[in-house]
């Protein structure tokens, strides 16, 4: 190895190619290798604390999203029940028995064929709307 004086005097051409990577490694060493153990411990504790805060933040977001998802699912179930109730109501109100019952409540009833009046209108002609001219 060279002494410090020999390095200062030696020209760049005098150094061999195998010494260049070693010199680069010396200059590129991270600064935390030169730290004392106390400073290194403090930095490690700070990094662990930062990771814990980030983890807890993510957990909080997951819990909030889970709560929203449960609310949406319960709302969906309520809407499905309401839809089924409306479908049942519609089917019941369209049934002939329900219609007949409601007609009797308002005073309508079946017609007696003997009491029917039939009107016959003579000289009726069917109107063809397709061929009829438009009147102003």
C-alpha positions, 0 to 999 in steps of 0.5 A, spaced: 500 500 500 501 507 498 502 512 504 499 518 504 505 522 501 505 517 495 498 517 493 498 525 493 505 524 489 502 519 484 499 521 478 492 518 475 496 514 470 500 511 475 494 507 478 492 501 476 485 499 473 484 494 479 485 500 484 479 504 481 473 500 483 476 500 490 477 507 490 470 508 488 467 504 493 471 508 498 467 514 496 461 511 495 460 508 502 453 510 505 454 515 511 450 510 516 456 506 517 460 512 520 454 513 525 455 511 532 451 506 535 446 511 539 445 515 533 443 508 529 438 506 534 435 512 534 434 512 526 432 505 527 426 507 532 424 513 528 423 508 522 420 503 526 415 508 528 414 511 521 412 504 519 407 503 525 404 509 523 403 508 516 400 501 518 395 503 523 393 508 517 392 503 512 388 499 518 384 505 519 382 506 512 380 498 511 376 498 517 372 505 514 371 501 508 369 495 511 364 499 515 361 503 508 361 496 505 357 493 510 352 499 510 351 498 502 350 491 503 344 492 508 341 498 504 341 493 498 338 487 502 333 492 504 331 495 497 331 487 495 325 486 501 322 492 499 322 490 491 319 484 493 314 487 497 312 491 491 312 485 486 307 481 491 302 487 492 302 488 484 301 481 483 295 481 488 292 488 486 292 485 479 288 478 480 281 478 478 279 476 485 282 482 488 279 487 482 272 483 484 272 485 491 274 492 490 268 493 485 263 490 490 266 495 495 264 501 491 257 498 489 259 495 483 256 488 481 255 483 476 250 485 470 244 481 470 243 479 462 235 480 463 236 488 465 241 489 459 239 495 454 242 494 447 242 500 442 243 498 435 245 504 431 243 503 423 247 506 417 254 506 421 260 505 416 267 504 418 272 509 418 278 508 414 283 513 418 289 511 413 286 513 407 282 519 410 285 526 408 287 531 414 282 536 415 284 543 418 
